[in-house]
Amino acid sequence: MIRKTLAFAAVAGMALSVSTIAEARDQIRIVGSSTVFPFSTAVAEQFGKTTKFKTPVVESTGSGGGLKLFCAGIGAQHPDMTNASRRIKKSEVERCAKNGVTDITEIKVGYDGIVLANSKAAPQMKLSRKHIFLALAKDIPAGEGKLIPNPHKTWKDVDPSLPDKKIEVLGPPPTSGTRDAFAELALEGGCKKFDWIKAMKKKDKKKYKAVCHSVREDGAYVEAGENDVLIVRKLEANPNAYGVFGYSFLDQNADKVQGSIVDGQAPTFEAISDGSYPVSRSLYFYVKKAHVGSIPGMKEYVAEFTSEKAFGPDGYLTDKGLIPMGEKERKKFQADGKAMANNINL
Amino acid sequence: MTDATTMNAVSGSGLRKSHSGDIVKASLKRRYAAEKRFRAYGIAAILFALSMLAILFSTIIGKAVPALTQTMIQLEITLYPQDIDPDGTRDPDVLSTANYRKLIRQAMFDLFPDVTSRRDKRQLYDMISPGAVFTIRDQVLKDPSLIGQRMTFQMPMSDDIDQLNKGAIRADLPESERRVNDKQIAWFKRLESRGIVETVFNTTFFTAGDSREPELAGIWGAAVGSFFTMMVTLLIAFPIGVLSAVYLEEFAPVNRWTQAIEVNINNLAAVPSIVFGLLGLAVFINFFGMPRSAPVVGGLVLALMTLPTIIIAARSALKSVPPSIREAAFGLGASHLQVITHHVLPLAMPGILTGTIIGMAQALGETAPLLMIGMVAFIVDIPGGPLDPSTVLPVQIFIWADSPERAFVERTSAAICVLLSFLVIMNVGAVLLRKRFERKW
């Protein structure tokens, strides 16, 4: 009896492992940014339910991880598309080309605002990007050409108009695209206000980036992991803390947290859409043209994503928190998607 | 005291005796007190652990209960042939792509003739789940003769309205602080007063795959994925584990090699699970070219992870079979293999199975190694076999916990309850096996 079961198990195990090798795919595989994930999955689900194609499999790997997988080569074992919450970098295009991935179509899907929010139990804060930089940068300027480690303990130290509360900001870790965008848009935006640092950009770009993008590590900025839901919960529990996360989480939790006003603009749908809210970024996905013939449904998926009913101003993606682009830009990317244009020029 | 002094006069040894008696007497109280304190500490520790467990369970179950129900609307809809199938072909392709959305919108606008502006109409339609069109589509596809009739469909309402109905979105907050606006609340009240809103048992949660719409999301896809993954794990880990244990325990000579292997197996049981995920990525996916996100790869990785547990449990089960059984079998002329397969293994089997079940329960709750091999993914279709992309229960919990929609909070807790009940069932199974079949010598 036992001998028989053992033999059966062994045979079954072997049959299983043999049949897995060299398997063709009939559904699209998408990897990439966790910020684009909610939008990409919504499109994938709609696509799977309304067409004869299988529902694409969407993995959340982060923008950098996604592009790494995407650029690994051509063939069914590599993903067909990757989502990114930033543009592809030159080094990544080169890496792609080295592995034979030459024709890539870039589709911009819309915008995402990054908010600095706190609990509704505390008053809303009015900030400028300069304040954010002075509160959260690792080193801050002290006079012309001199940097000192950030001495600010409270918001009031940064600027007398701000509340007399300890600086305590919960945000994503360096692996996150949200963190990159926050550093680039909010910190660098404030950093540039110092003329001598701005001048440094031309002379010593590396140093400029190190100064403007480094976040302090003395406990004022707490890395709270990639889980934005968790940050919202922590803000609820601690009215003195502030959190950094995407607009869609603010939208869903408007009864618990409020976004701080940055440079005179509150993070609202309208302000992010027309670009007046300064801390917003573009979201993209990239399509591997070489797979279009062999993996069924890729063109149709791109068409679904770029249709007005998805990424348009009244589309279902806006319900998920996507901020749509203007009409002209939408038209451009619809055309690019249709033609599978090789449209990356950095 | 006087006693002691007289004794003192009599002999030195008597002095020590009485003295130590005094010490014992004096310290007795202290020692009893110490023991009492120690017991109290123990009880306090247990109470603390129990209360933490109670808090954990009550919060999870408390949060999970709302997920068992779903707010539905009974909407009367006329299935106009000119909208669904204008040419009258009854072709399934035509039927599946027809504009059912328009029919639902029309039915809603008929209920609220006073809603005229475009913005209001949109908000009115947003109260119905985007999945409602599939409710109608599936019924029409099943029975095309329904076309042309007017009938009542039960359709899910959107997650925000559902949360409003359950009280998770509070109507008494200012309008800007909630996802449902004043108009939608008024409309919902009117629908309620007509008696066409009802709260029903949420079958979708137990029968559907994942979805981005909380009201359409279910645990079944992940449960099936877990089943296939566990099957692969069992098929690989059980025979290999038992064979290694039998060899090491019954045949292997004791030398430096077997000792090294033994140490390695014990160490392997303590290796963090994420390491197995990296191994799986490098070996199974990159080297053997197996598909990403497939239960077969997940099962292989988890099998490697549970192997040490099974081997250790199986060895101790084999060890506990008394030598007299082996000697008796040898004495009657059985070969070494016969001794093992006819006597030792059957007697050790309850212990081996208990170890296997506990190892499998551990594997069922594992997420970290699956992250590396692409099982942390959004997958809607229910997997049909171990090669189809799928997720597993703990991964589904992880994905839902990370979703912005409020209604996923209760579904996360409900999914945790489902996973916990599977674990409890497996552990109870292990206990029963042990109780029923274990023999004491």
Interface residues (C-beta under 8 A of the other chain):
Chain A: I2 R3 L6 A9 A10 A12 G13 L16 S17 S19 T20 I21 A22 E23 R25 Q27 R29 S34 F37 P38 S40 T41 A42 A44 E45 Q46 G48 K49 T50 K52 K54 T55 V57 V58 E59 S60 Q77 K120 E226 N227 D228 V229 S248 F249 D251 Q252 N253 A254 D255 D314 Y316 D319 K320 G321
Chain B: D93 T97 R122 D126 P130 F134 I169 R170 L173 S176 E177 R178 R179 S211 R212 E213 V232 L235 I236 F238 P239 V242 L243 I285 F288 G289 M290 P291 R292 S293 A294 V296 V297 L300 T341 L345 P346 M349 G374 V376 A377 F378 I379 V380 D381 P386 L387 P389 I399 A401 D402 S403 P404 E405 R406
